[in-house]
Amino acid sequence: MEEDRLVFWGTGDAMGVPRVYCECGVCEEARTTGVNRRLRSLVAVEQGDRRFLIDCGPDWRMQMEARGIRTVDTILVTHAHFDHIGGLPEWADQCRWTGTKGVLYAPQEVLESIGERYPWLNRNLELRPVEPGLVLGGWKIFGWRVNHGQNGYSYAYRLEKENFAWVYCPDSIGLADEEMQPMRQADLLVLGTSFVQEDAEYSTRSVYDMREAAELIAIVGPARTLYTHMSHDVDLNRLPKLPANVSAAKTGIAVKLER
């Protein structure tokens, strides 16, 4: 039986790295050797040559081309911000030209926001709400609303299959106890951390930094954590000391979804 893998197609925040206007050390490194080059956050859940994606940002076309993949038929979306849905029109165009009907899953309020922005998508995509009992690729999926700070809300997903459970939460901050609960006892937590330490006024912020993420991890206790959704503040060559079993995801890495 083929193994399940989580593949990081993108690990960047809303603006990606390098920032076009920026000449900081991280952005300059991203333009040359490229360790810090980061497209917008997107992951693929794969089993052999079958896959579904979580999110579909504006770099989707480049991410597909980089892997030589021509079609995708199923995408699960966390929220309706541009860096997570900006590639949907291109995906719909893929479906139009290949004569297929893609299936887009998201919570109902997210589907409504997507429909307002792209009212033509339902010509080529079937928009289905995430409901209890959803299964994709054999993974039982549970989604819940999480605080996204100044940017409103997002959704996180817990995926379970056989004896393995993992959580994908790219955009959140200041989670309440009830928002943390579905994260507990996870084998893997994928968590958005835009900065190593963000010093902006807290009320203006929208995503955990790595300092705060360590506090969250201590509470929910995943067996392993990978950080994603990272800005040009994060230098993969000079990361701070991270908690045990915590690391920053690099673009293209594949993680086995098994114990």
Backbone bond lengths (Angstrom), bond angles and torsions (degrees), N, CA, C in turn:
res aa  C-N    CA-C-N  psi(-1)  N-CA   C-N-CA  omega(-1)  CA-C   N-CA-C  phi
1 M - - - 1.465 - - 1.528 109.77 -
2 E 1.330 116.51 134.33 1.459 120.56 -177.32 1.530 110.72 -72.43
3 E 1.338 115.08 144.14 1.452 120.52 -175.59 1.527 111.41 -78.89
4 D 1.323 114.89 152.60 1.459 121.37 173.35 1.514 108.66 -87.27
5 R 1.341 115.71 136.08 1.452 121.39 -179.74 1.524 109.89 -132.97
6 L 1.312 115.33 147.43 1.447 122.43 171.39 1.518 107.02 -107.90
7 V 1.334 117.05 119.52 1.458 121.83 -176.06 1.524 108.85 -114.79
8 F 1.324 116.09 127.54 1.453 122.18 -178.25 1.530 109.84 -89.00
9 W 1.335 116.33 102.54 1.459 121.41 178.24 1.535 110.94 -79.93
10 G 1.314 116.39 -27.12 1.455 121.11 178.42 1.509 109.63 -153.63
11 T 1.347 116.51 144.60 1.464 120.85 -177.66 1.527 111.48 -132.35
12 G 1.337 117.38 16.79 1.454 121.27 -175.81 1.509 113.67 -91.77
13 D 1.329 114.56 163.75 1.463 120.25 175.53 1.527 109.47 -81.20
14 A 1.329 116.98 -163.51 1.455 121.15 -171.96 1.524 113.58 -61.11
15 M 1.340 117.93 -29.32 1.460 121.25 -176.62 1.529 113.16 -101.08
16 G 1.320 117.79 -10.79 1.451 120.51 -178.24 1.519 112.64 71.23
17 V 1.338 115.33 174.56 1.467 122.28 179.30 1.538 107.42 -137.21
18 P 1.365 117.63 127.45 1.472 127.06 8.46 1.522 112.47 -81.02
19 R 1.333 115.17 154.43 1.454 121.03 167.67 1.529 106.92 -72.47
20 V 1.314 117.73 134.13 1.459 120.06 -174.10 1.528 112.41 -60.78
21 Y 1.330 117.87 -30.30 1.458 122.54 -175.37 1.525 113.22 -92.04
22 C 1.340 117.80 -3.42 1.464 120.65 -165.26 1.526 112.08 -107.98
23 E 1.340 115.18 139.94 1.459 121.57 176.64 1.531 111.51 -120.32
24 C 1.332 116.25 28.52 1.463 119.51 176.64 1.523 109.37 -67.60
25 G 1.324 116.78 167.80 1.450 120.67 -177.47 1.516 113.87 -58.76
26 V 1.323 116.59 -38.76 1.466 119.99 -179.27 1.522 110.82 -68.28
27 C 1.330 117.16 -44.47 1.465 120.39 -179.92 1.526 111.09 -65.67
28 E 1.336 116.96 -40.07 1.467 119.73 178.18 1.527 111.08 -65.22
29 E 1.327 117.52 -39.80 1.462 120.28 176.27 1.518 110.19 -63.73
30 A 1.335 116.78 -40.24 1.458 120.67 -179.94 1.530 111.40 -62.04
31 R 1.337 116.98 -29.22 1.469 120.91 179.94 1.531 112.17 -79.90
32 T 1.317 117.75 -16.47 1.461 120.52 -175.27 1.522 110.68 -110.64
33 T 1.319 117.51 -90.37 1.468 119.06 -178.74 1.521 112.13 -70.88
34 G 1.323 117.88 -29.51 1.453 121.23 167.57 1.508 117.79 85.64
35 V 1.326 118.42 10.94 1.469 119.13 178.18 1.521 110.62 -58.40
36 N 1.330 116.15 -37.24 1.463 120.86 -177.70 1.534 113.68 -94.57
37 R 1.319 117.97 6.75 1.466 119.52 178.29 1.525 108.60 -68.52
38 R 1.318 115.36 121.96 1.466 118.90 -174.44 1.523 111.14 -135.29
39 L 1.335 116.12 119.03 1.460 121.54 169.21 1.527 108.06 -80.96
40 R 1.322 115.26 168.43 1.464 119.87 -176.74 1.528 111.24 -61.25
41 S 1.339 115.06 148.83 1.473 121.47 -170.89 1.522 112.50 -61.28
42 L 1.316 114.98 129.10 1.465 123.56 177.50 1.517 107.15 -161.44
43 V 1.317 116.88 137.25 1.461 120.85 175.09 1.518 110.09 -126.38
44 A 1.326 114.71 152.81 1.459 122.05 174.32 1.520 108.76 -115.20
45 V 1.313 116.12 134.02 1.459 122.44 174.51 1.523 105.91 -101.86
46 E 1.326 116.40 111.09 1.456 121.49 -168.48 1.526 112.23 -118.06
47 Q 1.310 113.63 148.28 1.468 122.19 168.82 1.522 105.55 -141.66
48 G 1.325 115.60 103.61 1.457 119.48 -173.42 1.516 110.25 64.56
49 D 1.336 116.70 -127.69 1.457 120.41 178.58 1.527 112.41 -96.72
50 R 1.320 117.08 11.66 1.466 121.42 176.43 1.517 109.19 -102.81
51 R 1.331 115.80 145.12 1.463 118.85 -176.70 1.518 110.59 -160.39
52 F 1.334 114.53 156.88 1.461 120.87 160.95 1.516 107.09 -130.78
53 L 1.315 115.97 155.32 1.453 122.04 -177.24 1.518 110.46 -105.76
54 I 1.322 115.21 153.83 1.456 120.54 168.74 1.525 106.42 -114.63
55 D 1.320 114.51 113.11 1.461 127.51 -177.11 1.529 111.98 79.36
56 C 1.327 114.47 162.60 1.462 121.57 -172.94 1.524 108.00 -153.12
57 G 1.322 116.10 73.95 1.452 120.95 -175.42 1.516 113.68 -78.97
58 P 1.338 117.34 -175.59 1.466 121.60 -175.13 1.516 114.64 -68.38
59 D 1.346 118.10 -9.91 1.464 121.49 176.91 1.523 112.37 -95.35
60 W 1.324 117.71 7.64 1.468 122.04 -174.31 1.523 112.32 -53.68
61 R 1.315 117.52 -45.03 1.469 120.43 -177.81 1.528 110.78 -61.21
62 M 1.339 117.32 -46.60 1.464 120.61 178.97 1.521 111.09 -64.32
63 Q 1.322 117.03 -36.33 1.458 120.75 179.34 1.522 111.10 -67.05
64 M 1.323 116.57 -39.19 1.467 120.67 175.82 1.526 110.45 -64.72
65 E 1.338 116.62 -47.57 1.457 121.32 -178.39 1.528 111.05 -61.12
66 A 1.323 116.83 -39.39 1.460 120.70 -178.06 1.524 111.39 -61.01
67 R 1.327 117.15 -25.58 1.465 121.24 -177.95 1.519 112.92 -106.87
68 G 1.322 116.47 1.34 1.454 119.68 179.43 1.512 113.33 65.68
69 I 1.316 116.22 28.32 1.466 121.34 -179.61 1.527 108.34 -98.49
70 R 1.307 117.62 129.13 1.459 121.24 -174.81 1.524 114.05 -98.01
71 T 1.320 117.68 -26.82 1.462 119.12 -176.92 1.519 111.15 -142.35
72 V 1.311 114.44 147.21 1.462 123.10 171.00 1.514 106.74 -133.66
73 D 1.325 117.29 139.79 1.462 117.98 -176.51 1.521 114.30 -111.86
74 T 1.358 118.55 -11.78 1.460 120.40 -176.26 1.515 110.51 -141.80
75 I 1.335 116.68 129.25 1.460 121.84 177.60 1.527 109.09 -136.05
76 L 1.337 114.92 134.98 1.461 123.87 176.29 1.526 107.49 -106.73
77 V 1.335 118.26 129.56 1.460 122.00 -174.11 1.528 110.71 -113.64
78 T 1.342 115.96 139.43 1.467 121.05 -179.31 1.521 113.46 -85.91
79 H 1.331 117.60 -37.73 1.463 120.83 178.74 1.520 109.18 -168.40
80 A 1.328 115.98 171.04 1.458 121.07 -167.14 1.521 114.00 -97.01
81 H 1.329 118.16 28.97 1.461 120.16 173.75 1.525 109.47 -81.70
82 F 1.343 116.15 149.69 1.458 121.59 -170.87 1.515 113.40 -55.66
83 D 1.342 117.16 -37.99 1.465 118.42 -178.13 1.524 112.70 -69.89
84 H 1.326 117.06 -5.52 1.465 120.99 177.86 1.524 113.07 -115.45
85 I 1.337 118.19 -11.27 1.472 120.33 -179.48 1.523 113.34 -133.00
86 G 1.328 118.22 1.99 1.466 120.45 -174.46 1.516 114.77 -63.69
87 G 1.338 117.86 -17.51 1.460 120.59 178.30 1.520 114.60 -92.10
88 L 1.331 117.22 -1.40 1.468 119.33 -176.64 1.526 113.67 -59.99
89 P 1.344 120.05 -40.65 1.474 118.09 177.12 1.530 112.73 -59.71
90 E 1.337 118.06 -37.24 1.469 120.09 178.17 1.516 111.17 -70.40
91 W 1.336 116.41 -36.56 1.465 118.56 175.38 1.530 110.17 -63.70
92 A 1.325 116.97 -43.67 1.462 120.20 178.17 1.530 110.64 -59.68
93 D 1.344 116.10 -37.50 1.461 120.06 178.22 1.523 110.65 -66.68
94 Q 1.341 117.34 -38.14 1.464 120.11 174.01 1.526 110.45 -57.69
95 C 1.331 115.30 -45.02 1.464 119.52 -179.71 1.527 111.26 -64.58
96 R 1.323 116.28 -39.22 1.474 120.21 -179.83 1.533 110.72 -62.03
97 W 1.326 116.81 -47.67 1.455 120.88 -175.57 1.520 112.69 -72.61
98 T 1.320 117.39 -27.98 1.466 119.91 -179.62 1.520 112.36 -94.67
99 G 1.333 116.86 -1.89 1.458 120.38 176.88 1.510 113.90 69.66
100 T 1.337 116.00 29.06 1.460 120.27 179.26 1.522 109.58 -112.79
101 K 1.307 116.21 167.53 1.461 122.30 176.56 1.526 106.96 -118.73
102 G 1.316 116.63 102.49 1.450 119.95 178.12 1.516 111.31 -69.05
103 V 1.335 116.03 155.91 1.464 120.94 178.99 1.522 108.60 -115.80
104 L 1.317 115.40 119.41 1.459 122.85 179.14 1.521 108.85 -106.33
105 Y 1.329 116.25 119.74 1.456 121.86 178.28 1.528 109.62 -105.90
106 A 1.320 115.67 136.57 1.460 122.25 174.04 1.521 107.56 -166.53
107 P 1.333 117.98 159.39 1.458 119.56 172.53 1.532 110.77 -57.23
108 Q 1.315 117.29 152.88 1.453 121.38 -173.09 1.525 113.02 -55.70
109 E 1.336 118.02 -42.74 1.461 119.19 -178.49 1.524 111.50 -67.54
110 V 1.326 116.89 -28.79 1.461 120.51 176.00 1.525 109.98 -72.68
111 L 1.330 117.24 -41.70 1.464 120.50 176.30 1.524 111.16 -58.91
112 E 1.320 116.59 -39.34 1.467 119.51 179.81 1.527 111.19 -65.03
113 S 1.317 117.21 -40.62 1.468 120.80 177.92 1.522 110.90 -65.93
114 I 1.328 116.46 -40.87 1.464 120.12 177.71 1.520 110.30 -63.41
115 G 1.330 116.81 -42.44 1.457 120.84 179.97 1.520 113.09 -63.72
116 E 1.327 116.69 -34.02 1.468 120.26 177.23 1.516 110.85 -68.18
117 R 1.320 116.93 -37.24 1.473 120.40 -178.38 1.529 111.17 -78.62
118 Y 1.332 116.52 -40.89 1.465 120.97 -176.94 1.537 109.17 -126.75
119 P 1.322 118.26 74.92 1.470 120.48 -173.01 1.526 114.75 -66.44
120 W 1.332 118.27 -12.90 1.455 121.40 -178.39 1.527 113.68 -91.11
121 L 1.315 117.98 -5.55 1.463 120.54 -173.47 1.525 112.82 -59.43
122 N 1.335 116.73 -33.46 1.474 118.47 -174.44 1.525 112.87 -69.48
123 R 1.334 117.64 -3.78 1.457 118.76 172.72 1.525 111.06 -68.91
124 N 1.318 115.90 -33.16 1.461 120.43 -174.75 1.520 114.44 -123.71
125 L 1.333 116.31 -9.52 1.454 121.22 178.62 1.515 109.55 -123.21
126 E 1.318 116.08 143.16 1.461 121.48 171.70 1.520 107.45 -96.50
127 L 1.326 116.65 119.31 1.456 121.58 -177.83 1.525 109.14 -94.53
128 R 1.321 116.66 112.63 1.460 121.31 -176.33 1.526 110.26 -117.80
129 P 1.328 118.05 134.16 1.474 119.75 177.24 1.519 111.78 -72.86
130 V 1.324 115.35 144.76 1.466 120.58 173.26 1.523 107.32 -72.88
131 E 1.300 116.77 117.44 1.458 122.00 -178.11 1.524 109.82 -125.45
132 P 1.326 117.46 159.36 1.472 119.66 177.08 1.521 110.91 -52.33
133 G 1.317 115.09 135.95 1.457 119.54 179.66 1.520 114.27 95.47
134 L 1.341 117.80 0.68 1.451 119.60 179.20 1.526 110.57 -63.15
135 V 1.321 116.26 132.17 1.458 122.59 177.06 1.519 108.36 -130.89
136 L 1.331 116.89 125.97 1.461 122.87 174.61 1.524 108.65 -127.86
137 G 1.311 116.40 128.06 1.456 119.91 179.97 1.512 113.43 57.49
138 G 1.325 116.78 27.86 1.456 121.38 -177.86 1.518 113.99 84.35
139 W 1.342 117.80 -2.72 1.464 122.26 -179.85 1.521 110.36 -92.07
140 K 1.324 115.89 124.19 1.461 121.14 172.58 1.524 107.86 -77.73
141 I 1.336 116.93 127.78 1.461 121.08 -169.97 1.518 111.17 -119.40
142 F 1.310 114.52 129.74 1.465 121.82 175.77 1.524 108.26 -123.91
143 G 1.329 117.20 127.65 1.454 121.31 178.92 1.516 111.82 -116.26
144 W 1.320 115.43 146.67 1.463 119.03 177.52 1.523 109.91 -145.99
145 R 1.330 115.21 154.48 1.459 122.31 -177.41 1.517 110.54 -75.60
146 V 1.345 115.94 136.92 1.466 120.44 177.88 1.528 109.58 -130.30
147 N 1.326 114.87 151.24 1.461 121.65 -179.96 1.530 110.44 -67.08
148 H 1.338 115.89 129.17 1.467 122.81 178.84 1.533 109.74 -114.36
149 G 1.333 115.70 23.76 1.460 121.23 175.93 1.515 112.72 60.34
150 Q 1.326 116.02 -133.96 1.460 120.62 -177.63 1.529 112.12 -61.28
151 N 1.337 116.57 -22.88 1.459 120.20 -177.98 1.525 113.38 -88.78
152 G 1.327 117.73 11.00 1.457 120.19 172.62 1.514 113.57 94.83
153 Y 1.323 116.98 -105.95 1.459 120.45 -175.85 1.523 109.80 -143.86
154 S 1.298 114.61 160.68 1.458 123.31 170.79 1.525 106.25 -138.88
155 Y 1.313 116.36 -175.96 1.458 121.26 172.42 1.519 109.29 -125.03
156 A 1.306 115.72 145.72 1.458 123.02 170.98 1.525 107.16 -109.91
157 Y 1.329 116.01 158.25 1.461 120.97 179.54 1.524 110.49 -129.66
158 R 1.300 114.37 137.40 1.470 121.90 170.94 1.522 107.29 -109.43
159 L 1.316 116.79 127.90 1.459 122.73 -177.96 1.524 108.82 -119.37
160 E 1.319 116.85 130.84 1.459 122.31 -176.98 1.521 110.48 -129.95
161 K 1.331 114.27 138.13 1.461 120.56 178.39 1.519 107.90 -151.86
162 E 1.322 115.74 123.48 1.459 120.72 -176.77 1.531 109.32 52.99
163 N 1.329 118.45 -115.61 1.470 118.87 -175.85 1.530 112.56 -109.34
164 F 1.335 117.35 22.67 1.463 120.74 -177.11 1.527 109.78 -123.80
165 A 1.340 115.87 136.03 1.468 121.46 178.58 1.521 108.72 -133.76
166 W 1.327 116.24 134.76 1.459 119.53 176.93 1.526 109.92 -141.42
167 V 1.333 114.69 157.60 1.469 121.68 -173.65 1.521 109.12 -125.89
168 Y 1.337 115.26 136.77 1.464 121.91 175.71 1.519 108.52 -117.11
169 C 1.339 115.93 117.69 1.467 121.37 -175.86 1.540 108.58 -143.22
170 P 1.340 117.98 82.67 1.468 120.15 -173.62 1.518 114.92 -80.56
171 D 1.330 118.86 -20.86 1.466 120.83 -174.00 1.520 110.81 -136.75
172 S 1.332 116.58 99.46 1.466 119.22 178.12 1.514 109.33 -162.44
173 I 1.335 115.09 163.36 1.456 121.68 177.20 1.530 108.26 -161.47
174 G 1.305 116.96 148.01 1.454 121.69 173.27 1.518 114.48 54.14
175 L 1.319 117.59 47.85 1.457 120.14 -175.51 1.523 111.82 -69.40
176 A 1.315 115.09 138.92 1.462 121.56 174.44 1.528 109.40 -78.81
177 D 1.328 116.02 167.67 1.465 120.71 -176.87 1.525 111.72 -54.93
178 E 1.335 117.02 -43.45 1.455 119.06 -177.34 1.525 112.14 -69.08
179 E 1.337 117.42 -25.11 1.464 120.71 176.52 1.520 111.49 -78.00
180 M 1.317 116.80 -27.04 1.463 121.12 177.89 1.523 112.28 -79.14
181 Q 1.313 117.46 -27.20 1.459 121.29 -169.54 1.528 113.68 -51.67
182 P 1.357 119.78 -46.70 1.471 118.61 -178.70 1.527 113.73 -68.64
183 M 1.327 117.16 -9.78 1.463 120.42 177.55 1.522 112.56 -81.98
184 R 1.297 117.26 -17.06 1.461 120.79 -172.70 1.525 111.39 -68.30
185 Q 1.333 114.93 148.61 1.465 123.54 176.85 1.530 111.80 58.49
186 A 1.322 116.43 36.67 1.459 120.65 175.78 1.527 110.02 -91.10
187 D 1.317 115.76 143.66 1.462 120.08 174.41 1.525 110.88 -74.39
188 L 1.331 116.54 -28.53 1.459 121.55 -179.92 1.519 109.12 -146.72
189 L 1.340 115.92 134.01 1.460 122.68 172.57 1.524 108.05 -118.89
190 V 1.317 116.68 124.08 1.463 121.86 172.95 1.523 106.17 -105.80
191 L 1.332 115.51 114.83 1.462 120.86 -169.04 1.528 110.70 -126.55
192 G 1.327 116.06 135.09 1.449 121.05 176.21 1.517 111.95 -75.39
193 T 1.350 116.49 128.85 1.462 122.75 177.10 1.527 107.17 -138.90
194 S 1.331 116.91 96.24 1.462 119.85 -172.22 1.524 113.72 -69.91
195 F 1.323 117.68 -27.89 1.456 122.14 -176.48 1.522 110.08 -133.42
196 V 1.329 115.84 157.47 1.462 119.89 167.57 1.516 108.72 -67.61
197 Q 1.333 116.24 -50.53 1.461 121.90 173.17 1.522 107.70 -147.13
198 E 1.313 116.36 114.72 1.467 120.92 -178.52 1.529 108.92 -96.88
199 D 1.314 115.64 122.44 1.460 120.64 -174.77 1.529 113.58 -99.38
200 A 1.329 117.67 2.85 1.466 120.10 177.70 1.524 110.42 -63.27
201 E 1.308 117.06 156.45 1.457 122.35 176.23 1.531 109.24 -51.60
202 Y 1.343 115.98 129.95 1.467 120.56 -172.14 1.524 112.16 -56.61
203 S 1.316 117.49 -37.25 1.466 120.39 -177.28 1.526 112.36 -65.85
204 T 1.338 117.65 -16.35 1.465 121.03 -179.37 1.524 112.32 -95.16
205 R 1.325 117.79 -2.49 1.451 121.33 -171.32 1.527 112.52 -95.70
206 S 1.361 114.74 165.69 1.461 118.16 -175.28 1.528 115.20 -140.18
207 V 1.347 118.00 -9.56 1.469 120.69 -176.65 1.531 109.14 -140.61
208 Y 1.318 116.00 145.06 1.459 121.21 176.68 1.526 111.38 -55.38
209 D 1.342 116.35 147.73 1.457 119.36 163.09 1.529 107.72 -99.35
210 M 1.324 117.31 173.62 1.461 120.36 -173.15 1.519 112.75 -67.27
211 R 1.303 116.69 -30.44 1.468 120.92 177.12 1.532 109.76 -63.51
212 E 1.329 116.71 -47.54 1.475 121.52 179.99 1.527 110.90 -70.57
213 A 1.333 116.11 -34.92 1.461 119.94 179.70 1.523 110.85 -61.51
214 A 1.332 116.95 -36.97 1.467 120.00 178.60 1.519 110.66 -61.13
215 E 1.334 116.73 -36.61 1.460 120.61 178.13 1.525 110.90 -67.81
216 L 1.331 116.62 -40.93 1.465 120.69 177.06 1.523 110.90 -62.80
217 I 1.327 116.70 -44.36 1.459 121.43 -178.98 1.531 110.78 -61.37
218 A 1.314 116.49 -38.52 1.465 120.10 178.97 1.524 111.27 -63.14
219 I 1.324 116.96 -28.56 1.461 121.09 -179.46 1.525 111.67 -81.46
220 V 1.346 117.17 -48.05 1.469 119.72 -172.57 1.528 112.72 -88.84
221 G 1.338 118.17 -20.08 1.451 122.64 170.31 1.514 118.29 61.92
222 P 1.344 119.70 49.52 1.466 119.09 175.05 1.518 110.83 -68.83
223 A 1.319 116.45 154.82 1.463 119.78 177.61 1.525 110.71 -68.19
224 R 1.312 117.30 -33.58 1.461 122.33 179.89 1.526 108.81 -147.48
225 T 1.328 117.14 146.99 1.469 121.82 178.39 1.523 109.75 -132.66
226 L 1.323 115.60 138.07 1.459 122.37 172.66 1.519 108.53 -122.53
227 Y 1.330 116.22 129.65 1.462 120.81 177.17 1.532 109.96 -87.52
228 T 1.334 115.48 143.48 1.460 122.23 176.68 1.528 108.18 -141.50
229 H 1.349 116.97 -171.95 1.469 122.25 177.66 1.540 110.71 56.27
230 M 1.351 115.67 49.70 1.457 121.35 -172.89 1.526 112.43 -100.78
231 S 1.325 116.14 138.09 1.462 122.96 -179.45 1.524 110.50 -88.75
232 H 1.333 115.28 -174.27 1.470 119.45 177.56 1.528 112.51 -75.65
233 D 1.306 117.88 2.55 1.462 120.99 170.56 1.531 111.48 -74.96
234 V 1.318 116.63 -20.50 1.464 121.78 -174.80 1.525 109.52 -97.34
235 D 1.323 116.62 118.11 1.459 123.03 177.47 1.523 107.90 -106.63
236 L 1.322 116.54 110.47 1.461 120.28 -177.55 1.523 112.36 -65.21
237 N 1.337 116.80 -17.20 1.462 120.23 177.09 1.525 112.61 -83.20
238 R 1.331 116.63 -15.35 1.468 120.31 -175.46 1.527 110.47 -140.05
239 L 1.292 115.89 55.47 1.458 119.65 179.78 1.527 110.39 -74.08
240 P 1.332 116.13 149.02 1.462 118.23 173.37 1.523 109.92 -70.25
241 K 1.308 116.24 169.99 1.467 119.81 175.51 1.526 108.23 -65.01
242 L 1.318 116.28 123.03 1.454 122.14 -178.15 1.529 109.80 -102.25
243 P 1.336 117.00 158.06 1.467 119.33 177.41 1.530 111.54 -59.34
244 A 1.296 115.91 163.12 1.465 120.89 178.24 1.521 110.53 -57.62
245 N 1.329 116.85 139.19 1.463 123.74 177.21 1.525 112.94 64.49
246 V 1.341 116.31 26.79 1.460 122.28 176.31 1.516 108.42 -123.24
247 S 1.331 117.26 134.83 1.456 121.92 176.17 1.521 109.41 -148.65
248 A 1.326 115.46 167.53 1.464 121.39 178.47 1.530 108.42 -97.42
249 A 1.312 116.20 132.27 1.464 120.48 -178.20 1.527 110.43 -71.65
250 K 1.313 116.05 138.70 1.454 122.16 173.27 1.524 109.01 -103.47
251 T 1.316 115.84 144.04 1.457 120.02 179.59 1.521 110.40 -55.65
252 G 1.323 115.44 130.32 1.454 121.41 176.39 1.508 115.19 94.94
253 I 1.335 118.15 -11.01 1.462 117.70 -178.96 1.525 110.51 -68.06
254 A 1.320 114.44 148.47 1.466 121.35 177.18 1.523 108.14 -119.77
255 V 1.315 115.63 132.28 1.462 122.15 -176.57 1.528 107.99 -118.02
256 K 1.318 116.53 127.86 1.461 119.73 176.21 1.522 109.75 -70.25
257 L 1.304 115.80 132.71 1.455 120.81 179.54 1.538 108.54 -96.66
258 E 1.314 112.93 70.48 1.460 120.52 178.64 1.524 108.45 -158.02
259 R 1.313 116.24 159.27 1.461 121.19 177.95 1.513 110.41 -81.39
